[in-house]
Amino acid sequence: MTPPRSPAAPPLAAVDALAQILHALLPPLLLAAASVKALHMRWRALQATLLALQSSLASAPASAASHPLFADLVAALLPALRSLHALSGRCQDPGLPGGRLRLQSDLDMAASSLSLLLHDLSLLLRSGLLSVDSAAPSLNAIVLQVPASAASRADKSLFVRDAFARLQIGALDLKLKALVSLLDLLGDDPTAEAAQVVATDGDVAALLRLLDASSHSALRDRAVTAVAHLATACAVSRRVVFDEGGLGPLLRVLDSGSAPATRERAAAAVVAITADAGSAWALSAYGGVSILVNACRPGSGSPAVQALAVAALKNVASIDDVRSALVEEGGLPVLVDLLASGTVGTQKSAALCLWLLASMGDHETQSQIVQAGALSPLLQALHVASDQDLQDSVLRAIHALALVPAAARTLCSSPLFFAQLTDLICRCSSILLQQMAADMVADLAPTVSEDTKRCMAPCIGTLVKMMEVAKPATVQESAGRALLALLTLKSNRKVFVRDEKSVTRLVQMLDPRNEEIDKKYPVSISLALAMGGGNGTRRRLTDAGSCQHLQKLADVEVPGAKKALQRICSNRLKSLLSIGWQN
């Protein structure tokens, strides 16, 4: 950051130069532009530029000469107008010295230079900087002093407008200093207020233009950093970046040969923009799917860039066009590679991406994912993962792919997979992860071997506990379905009834006063135990009080309650009568 200079009066050179332009150069040039015969069409166009320049300079406040940017512009205008004055003399000479073509070329160059200077002057006037109190010492600085994070919004706004003016008007070194100071402001922004000021009072479109490949690399790298700050700071600044068309330039930077750190910042901005559902749709319009897929390929960038690129793909994988493009661009094997060799964060995003593709895609897409070899790295990741979020992402993907017959056969033939499901149900602290594991057991257990079902007996008690969970209500159904699948095995039914706590919980769930529990699965499980168990099973259920609850449920016609009552309590009564007759 450049320290501010001491306050000074308007430099005499700037005042004199302005007076010379307004009174000595512009009047004769305007007269010449209206009267020159040679190349008269070009001079008519120049006349409009000269009139606009005269109006702009005349409208500048008296203190404008104190501002260094205005003084620099006036100093640059002097030689440009003098050159144009000389050209007017050549055009008025009947001999057209140097020839008509040379004169035409010189005039075009002078007109272009003058138009650029007029553009810069208009920009400076619109910024309002020339109307600020010229007595402020910092206004004479090469770049204004960066306001502290606690500074007022007005101070930050003035700084931002000044920085953007210098960013568009100054030479390369001044533009770099303006960008650095802007980054200093954004870097010390705990409440994102500075980002909002930059987005609303600055010229974000001008910042985005610096992302072009033709920009100086130092400018481009710093501009990417600034845009990434805006995209990730808050919703307001992120929306402005998107509305100004920032997604396309950011994707081009990511696809370029820029420095790894620059590509990483561009990727971070893309992730932030695509996380907003209102902006994610635009990725396909900019050809972003192929760019992100290429950024994920081995050797295409740093692990950080790969992680960010696949995170952006995950953000947009729920969009129909993106899912189709992902498959067409060869994204499936790339995602599988990331699952096998990426970091935990990369694996998580890749798994979620595959889950979205499988769960929202058609059967053909699901089959393509399986054919790409996704199941093996998913199972391996589930086996070794200690991160609960990664387990969640992986299990979602496996669950969605289990609809494919080939995948279901592979899963059902893997005792290790069911051992992992059992462990998740028994030990996991996330009820949603337990629910997914229970759903997998319910869906696949009917076709697995008896040995595999027997090995899952340790999770029976936990599944009974899960049936008591009130929210989300679907947990009761998942646990109930899984229990019914496991209770088809006699040894598992014995495990259930030998566990007093499980039997007690089941009977409590049958109680009509327990309104938080849907009675469908408690009744079905009671019936399954009674149908497949002996007198000992029915006796345990009766002794625990199931009959009185089932009677009340049968009275209100709860499906299955009457049949369960008959199997448990009627057989128990017959057994007692039989014992009486024998005695």
Protein Blocks (a to p, Z undefined) as FASTA:
>chain_A
ZZddddddddfklmmmmmmmmmmmmmmmmmmmmmomghklmmmmmmmmmmmmmmmmmmpc
fklmmpmklmmmmmmmmmmmmmmmmmmmmmmpmnlggijklmmmmmmmmmmmmmmmmmmm
mmmmmnommmpcfklmklmpmbdcdddfkbcfklmmmmmmmmmmmmmmmcfklmmmmmmm
mmmmmmmcfnommmmmmmmmmcfklmmmmmpmkbcfklmmmmmmmmmmmmmmpmmlmmmm
mmnopmmmmmmmmmmccdfklmmmmmmmmmmmmmpmklmmmmmmnommmmmmmmmpghia
cfklmmmmmmmmmmmmmpmklmmmmmmnopmmmmmmmmmmmcfklmmmmmmmmmmmmmmm
cfklmmmmmmnopmmmmmmmmmmpmbfklmmmmmmmmmmmmmpmklmmmmmmmmklmmmm
mmmmmmpcbfklmmmmmmmmmmmmmmmcfklmmmmmmmmmmmmmmmmpmbdfklmmmmmm
mmmmmmmpmklmmmmmmmmklmmmmmmmmpmklmmbcfklmmmmmmmmmmmmcfklmmmm
mmnopmmmmmmmmmnopghklmmmmmmmmmmmmmmmmmmmmZZ
